[in-house]
């Protein structure tokens, strides 16, 4: 088996078990045909706070070898140097571990600083490398010219770049990444756990799953719910996630008489997400920017329609049979979209059929094929 080393901050841990579960699913599928190891850089500030929790050796059933390590950087300053900080950090705390793994291929799952750092480490080890981009890693960091220049350099030196959507591929091309480097490979869904109920129970529940931060549009969702509640008194809202806006959401709801109609579940284990989706009438994701969010694919696999913003790769996977797209940062547009979704008679069969195109087996096969093409040359 070829030895693949993946470097990414996006991976679950015993202190954050719900983080980037999509990456764990993908890496586990890659491990069926590759000897996979994962190196997870953790902010040195968090590392100091974690104490014994940081000694995470993975779970007994893990299909990959995982090492967590500290990553030094200077908070809020010298951001254009974060990739160099990461290279130095990984060489200091993990060099001998990396050498023992004897990787034949490297993969960075995040454009910056991981992508740039892996480019440098790959050159030191004299092995080929790939970069997987997700969305916000390009949409946000590419706004800074210095970091954008580094991302372009790393991508153009990589043997290939895996993009989760066509829209993200176009974004990469627009900043200078060579088109022939980029391969669009959509994320997948675990069909063994995300499937429709035998019988859909009538529901009045809107469901949001994600981080509670401004760019996810959670503020607009709560405001839209308050407006809708006045004409649809049976409507409820369930919010699964945690983040900086939790206090603001509670304060906003406290000013209304609808607080009892909203459930704030906090961070929810991924194993509980399928039932939440199956019980909901509509999944809502009003983000400002996205790649292709896995929760949308998972919702469709459960036969639950979505109302989402027309950003990133979402229009590539959501059709008129599976959901309604609205303008981001617009409460009234979200209200109208939700009204349409709530009144429409949806076909579970059509929604599930659309989701059938997205599987982790297909995703891993495509990634593996590209890795093999390079390593066999």
N, C-alpha and C positions, 0 to 999 in steps of 0.2 A: 504493500500500500504506500502511495505517495504520502509524505509527511507535510501537513499543512499547519502553519502557525497563524492564528488570527489574533490581531491586536485591536481591541475595542473597549471603550468605556460602557458600551451598551450591552449589559449582560446581568442577569439576576445574581443576587448574593443573599447570604443569610440575614443581612441587615436591610436589604431592599429586594425582596423575593419577586416583586411584580415588575421589576425594571426590564424593559425590552425583551419580553418573553418571545417575541417573534424571532429575535436573533438566536436564542437558545434552540427554538424549534428548527430553524434553518441549519444551524451548526450540527445538531443531532442527526439530521438527515444526511448532511455531507459526510458525517462520520461512518456511514454505512459503506462508503467506498474509499475513504481517506483516513489516515491517522491524524486526527485533529487535536490540536492543543490551542488553548485560548489564554491570552495574557490580558488581564483587565486592569488598566490604570485607574487609580482612585485618587481623587483630590487629596493632597497631603493634609489639608485642613480637616477633611472628614476622617482621614486615616488616624490622626491624632485623637479625635473624639471617639472613635469606635472602640478602642481598647481591645478586649479579647474577641469582639465580634469580627474583627478584620481577619482573623485566622480561619478563613473560610476555605475548606478543602473540597467543596462541592458535595453533592449527594451521592449515596451509594450506587444509584442507578445511572449516574452521569455517563454519557457515552464519550465524553471528551475529557482531556486533562486540563484543569483550570488553575491558574495562578493569579492571585490578586496582589497588586503592588502599589506603592505610593507614587504619586506623580507631582513633582514640584512645579509651581508656577507663581507668578506675582499677581495677586488678585487685582483686576481692573486696570492694571498698567502693563506696558510692554507686551500687549497681546500678540503683536506680530512675531514675538519670540517664543510663543508657547510650543511650537513644534520642536525647536531646539531644546527647550526645557524638558520636553517629553523624551527626546532621544537620550539626553544626559541621565534623566531619571531611570529609564529602562536599562541602560547600560550599567548603571551603578547597582541597581537592586536585582536585576534579572539576567545579566549577561551570561553567567554560567548555566543558568536554567535553560536559556535559549540555546546555548551551544550543546547541552546534553540532548535537547530535543532534535537537533540536527535537521531543521526544517528545509524542505526542498522548494517550498513555495510560501510566500507571505501574503496575507490578506488583511487590509485595514478596513474595518467597518465603521466609517465616519470620515468625512473628508479632511477636517482640520480640528486638532493638530495630528490625529492619528495617521491620516493619509500621507502627510508630508514626513512625519517621523518614520513611518514604515519605508518610505522611499529611500531615506538616508540609511536606515538599518539594512535594507535589502542590498544596497550598494556595498556596505561593509561586509556583509555575508556572501555577496556575489551570488544571490539567488533571485529568481523572477518574483514579481509581486503584482498584486491586483488591489484595487480600491473599490469598495461599495459605498455609494452615496445614497442618502436617505431623504433629503428634502431641506430641512432647516439648516443642516450643516453647509449647504451651498447657498440657499436663499438668504441666510443671515450673514454668514462669514464673508461671502463674496461681495458684500456691500463695502467692505474695507479693501482698498486697492492693494495694500501690502499682503494681506492674507489671500486675496483672490489670486494674486500673482504666484504665491506659493502653491495654492491648490492646482492651478493650471500647470505649473512645473511638475508637480508630483503626478498628476493624471497623464500628462504627455510622456512621462518617463515610465509609466506603468505598462505592463503587458496588456492590461485591459481594465476598463472601468464598468462596474455593474450599476446601472441606474434603475430605480424602482418604478420609473414612469417615463413616457415620451416627453412630457413637459419638462421634467428635470434634465433629460438629455439635451433639449433645446437650450435650457438655461446654461448648461456646461459649454455648449458650442458657442453661445453668445459671449462668454468671457474668455474664450480662446482655446478650449480643449478640442483636440482633433476628433472629428466625427467618427473616424474608423476605429477609435479607441473604445467607444462607448457601446455597451450592449444593454438593451432594455430587458430586464428580467423582473417580472412582477413577483412580489411576495406571495406566500401561499396561505392556506387555511388547513387546519387539522380537521378533516371531515369526520373523524371518529368521535369528536366531541362537539363540533359545530354543525348541527343538523336540525331540520325543522321538527316541531312537535307533531305527534300523530294527529292531534286535533288542536287547532289554534283557538285559544280561549279569548273571548271578547275582552278587550282591555282599553283603558283610557289613559294609559301611561306613556309619557315621553321619557326616553332614557338617554342620558349623556354619560359617556365613559371616556375619561382622559384626565390630564392634568388641569388643575384649577388655576389657570393663568390667563392673563388678558388676551394673548394672541390665539388662544383656543376659542375665543368668542363666548365664553361662559357668561360674561356680563350681559351680552345681547340676548342670550338664551333665557336667562332669568327674567329680564325685562319683557321679552316676548311672551313668556309664560304668564306673567302677571296680567298682560293685556288680554290674552286668550281666556284666562280663567274667568273673566267677567262675563263672557258669553257662553262659556262651556264649563259650568261649575263642577262637573265630575272629573275634569282633567287633573292628572297628577304628574309630578316630575320627580324622577329618581336620578341622583347624581352620584356616580361611582368614580371617586378620584380624590386626590388631595393636592394642596398647593397654596400659594400666597393669597389667592383671592377668597379663600374660605370665609374669613371674617367679614369681608366686604359683602359677600353673598348673604350671610346671616343677617347683617345689618339692613340690607336692602329688603329682605323678606320680612324683617321685624316691623317695617313701616307699613306693611300690608296685613290683611286678614287671611292671607293664603299660606302662611308658613307651615301649617299643619298638612298641606297638600304636597310638600316637598320633602323628600328623604335625602339626607346627606350621608352616604354610606362610608365615606373615606376610601382609602385604598383597599381594593377588593382583590383577593387571590384570583389568578387567571382561571383556575378550575371552576370558579363560581360564575364567571362571565357568561357562559353559554345559556344557563337558565335565566339569568337576568335579561338577556336579549330575547329569548323565546317568550318571556312573559310580557314584553313591551309591545306597544302598538307601533311606535316609531322610534328609531334611533336618530338622534340629532347630533350633528358635528358641525358647528358654525365657525370653524377655524379661519384665521387670516391667511395662512399658508400651510401647505402640506406636500408630501411626496404622494404616496398612496397609503393612507392610514389603514392598518390591518383591521381595526375595529369595523370599518365599513365592509370589508370582505367577509369578516366573521358574521356580521349582521345579516348579510345577504345569504350566507350559507345556512342560516337559521330560518330563512324565509321572512325576515323582518325588514320592511322598507326603510329607507333612510331619507332624511332631509339634511343636506350638507351644502357647504359653500362651493361655488364654482371656482376652485383654486387648485393649482398643482395638477396632479394626475387623477384627481377625483372624477372629472368628466370622462376620463378614459374607461372607468369601470362602472359608473352609475348611469343607467339608461332610464328612459321614461317608464319602463316596466319595473324598475327596481327602486326608484326614488325621485326626489325633486331637488334641483339645484337652485341656490339662491345667491344673491350678491353678498359678499362679506361686509362686516362692520355696519350692517343696516338692520335695525330692529324691525322696521315695518316690512321689509322684504322677507325677513324670517317669519314674521307673523302670517303673512300671506302664504308662504310656502308650507307652513305647518297646517294652516286651514285647509289647503288643497290636499295635503297628505292625509289629514284626519277624515276628510269626506270622501276620499277616493276608495273604490273597491279594488284591492290589490290581489294579484294572483301569486300565491305562495310558490306554485310550480314554476312560474316564469322567473321569479326572484332567485330561486335555488338553481335554476338552469344557468342563469348568468354567472353565478358564483362558481359553477363547476369548472370554469376555465382556470381557477386559481388553486393550486395545490402545492404543498411543500415537496412532494415527490417530483413534480415537474420542475419546480424551481431548482432543486438540488441537482437534477439531471443536467439542466442547462449550465449551471455554474461549473459542475464537474467536467462537462464537455470542453468548456473554455480553458479550464485549468490544465486538462490533459493535452490539449492542442499545443500549448506553450511548452509544457514540461517534456513532451515527446519530441520536440524539435531538435 
